[in-house]
Amino acid sequence: MEQPSGHAENADQIAYWNGPSGQRWADRHAAQESLLGPIADVLIDRARPKPGERVLDVGCGSGATTFAFAKAVAPDGFALGLDVSDPMLSQARAFAPKGLPLDFVLADATVHPFEPVSFDLLASRFGVMFFADPVASFTNLRRALKPSGRLPPP
Ligand SMILES: C[S@@+](CC[C@H](N)C(=O)[O-])C[C@H]1O[C@@H](n2cnc3c(N)ncnc32)[C@H](O)[C@@H]1O
């Protein structure tokens, strides 16, 4: 199993999401989705992704929200799902519907060298509350957003 290097203070979380707990979460994918599906609907509705936009889905897990964003921005947009968990991202890659404009990266959002000023929308379903140093993490994520870039409103 691959495990990303990351911010030193995120080491516990990276180990957690790549260990038995991450695997358990992945194994319960179908049940989690029936529980969290309505929250994805609210997230997508509030985020208002538009065709042609570039979306960064942080802590994307098994990819359900990344798929939804990719569908909304297709055919000319793009959705990137980023996560530290190899078990969850393996599922995301396996479950991804063919033909959607999306990709996944195994990386720590706090330190990943995103292409600067490259995303219109940054979103997450329960993937941004595990950062040991939220200021460092959101500073890094902000660099990836265009000046007009947005978060879904609360
Ligand atoms: C509660 S799960 C939510 C997964 C997915 N968004 C969903 O709704 O099914 C939290 C996710 O955040 C990821 N995560 C935690 N810390 C992260 C970090 N520093 N960078 C990227 N992903 C992270 C975990 O690996 C895990 O997949």
The ligand as an ORCA input file, in Angstrom:
! r2SCAN-3c Opt
* xyz 0 1
  C     -14.682     11.396      7.010
  S     -13.749     10.940      5.567
  C     -14.763     11.681      4.288
  C     -14.471     11.100      2.931
  C     -15.353     11.620      1.798
  N     -15.208     13.051      1.622
  C     -16.788     11.258      2.036
  O     -17.585     12.144      2.330
  O     -17.116     10.056      1.914
  C     -12.378     12.081      5.675
  C     -11.395     11.980      4.534
  O     -10.428     13.024      4.664
  C      -9.179     12.489      4.289
  N      -8.101     13.334      4.838
  C      -7.789     13.522      6.154
  N      -6.749     14.368      6.269
  C      -6.400     14.731      5.005
  C      -5.381     15.568      4.466
  N      -4.510     16.220      5.257
  N      -5.299     15.730      3.126
  C      -6.164     15.058      2.304
  N      -7.139     14.240      2.753
  C      -7.263     14.075      4.091
  C      -9.216     11.077      4.832
  O      -8.263     10.233      4.231
  C     -10.641     10.665      4.529
  O     -10.773     10.041      3.276
*
